[in-house]
Amino acid sequence: MPSHDLNHAIHETRDVHEHAASLALWDQHYEQISGGRFEGRIEELRIGPVQVFREQTSRALVQQGLPRPGTLTLAVALTDEADSRICGHALRPDGGYAVIADGEFDLVTHGAFDVLALDIDRQALADHASRISGVVVAVDDLPDRGLHGHDPQQAELRALLLDTLRTARESPGLLQHMAMRRALVQTACDLLLSRIHLPLADQEPPATAASRERIVREARAWMRAHAHEPIDVPMLCDALGVSRRTLQYSFEAVLQLSPVSYLRALRLNGVRRELMRGSAEPVADCAARWGFWHLSRFAAEYRALFGEKPSETVARTRLALH
């Protein structure tokens, strides 16, 4: 498991060269090519092997540089007043994305520009891919050149990255919980892996009903033994020695539920048990300890499962205890 050390920073700049030097661990050089006072802002969050940042610039720029060493970077535009190009390819907020490999890149903007980026250590990404696929993925299996594509689910991606930065900015205490940091790192790895399309020779799904039932039985037994921990799918894959695909196939065949849905219900029940003990701990902190980092989504899922809001559980429990 990689280190999940945490750092969040916001840089407000008034000079393009100062701005280029603001992003931690990136080697960048910017030239301003349109007139007017420059204004820039970078908000960045680093959690172990993952860096999420949002960069806003007010003037046309020519950028060259190197990303954080040993990483892959996914970039998506939020707004773009004019045609901007990264390594010669358009980067627009209507679904286009770019993956920057561990090498030099160039970006040309022709006006105000707002971009989100996610970069991940290549070794951590390969390790995560190995865990969920059940086959060994080496660093050399990852792309060694830039990729470009169109993503019909980009709105969801943008919202997720913005929510991550908002949590770091507005509720930094929640990120002190290891389960939440781990959930964010794993979600980030899944996001990037889904866009580089590794040709993984995944394990074959279990062939017999008996083998599927055995996998689910062992999974549930392991979950019961670790009921007070914020379990996630990669942990379960590691414990059982199976791939995510095998786990998915088995759970859907036996329980008509995905392992993600089952684990979500398990963690929601874990939060509910703690809330019903009458603890003075804020709901958000309790949810974060169980790996729920998207708090509005957590509240909606909690209400859908239990028929009441988390705050209503707390109020009812306190009334009963007094």
C-alpha angles and dihedrals in degrees: 000000000000122000113271099204112164134224130163125182141166121206122195112192138185099186127062094221092049087049093052090056095048102082109088117245095358120117105215139163121194131190121195111223103175128065127255141062112313121230124181140172132191124186114186137178124191121193111175107292094000131084122185120185143167119209124194124185129177104204139051110275143182109214131190129172155106124276124231105304118265097013145114116224130204114201128189128176121236098188133356125184092193141011109298123187133200114198088343096308125110115252108198133163092240096085108299120130138178131211113206115205124209095288145076119309136181130209127189120194126184101198141345109350134191120187138173121208138185121194127183134186108260093226092053090048092050091047091051092048089051092051096051098038099045092228129094113265115193126205088246089061090067120089115280095194138047121284130201132191150142119264119198089192095053094117089063091047093051092048092050094051092045091050089051092054092043091054091051091048101042104025106026092157091068090064091061088078110094093212091058093047090048091050091051093049093049093046089051091051091050091050094053096041091053089060101046096053101215112204093236118180092219124197116271113254115256109281102212136052089235093057092047091050091048092053092049092045092051091045093053092046090052091048092051090051089053097036093134094054127083095248120195135188097260089052089052093048090051093048094050098035093233135120125253089250092054091047091048094049093049096048093047092048096047106029102018086233132104116241088242091057092045093049091046090055090047092052093044088054089049091055091046093052090054094046090051091056088070097241117172090224113121115256091239092057093047091050091047092053087057092051100260105137099159097072100186089050090048091053092050093048091047092052092046091054101040104025095238139071119259089246089055090053089052093048093047092048094049091049091051092048093051 
